[in-house]
Amino acid sequence: MGDEQLIERYIEPNPHRPGAAEARLIDYCVPVWALVAHLDAVDGSADRLADDYRLPRETVLAALAYYRRHKNLIDARIAANAA
């Protein structure tokens, strides 16, 4: 599955927090920014990220594809959470 298909299948807007930086995984409600923020802890490994959150690997790949498209917004969201 390509990036567009992964995003369409697994990523949704958060109905309680508008904006691209608040997107989350369908069926799991895990925010994309939270997964991306955890990447350093798993040395950038999508497989370890999936294991840590008990998610299917494809959902993590979708989150990472979404992050690549909205990097600046999600990085700002992560920074705001850390402040």
Secondary structure, DSSP 8 states (H G I E B T S, - for coil): --HHHHHHHHEE--TTS-SGGG-EETTT--BHHHHHHHTGGGTT-HHHHHHHHT--HHHHHHHHHHHHHSHHHHHHHHHHHH-
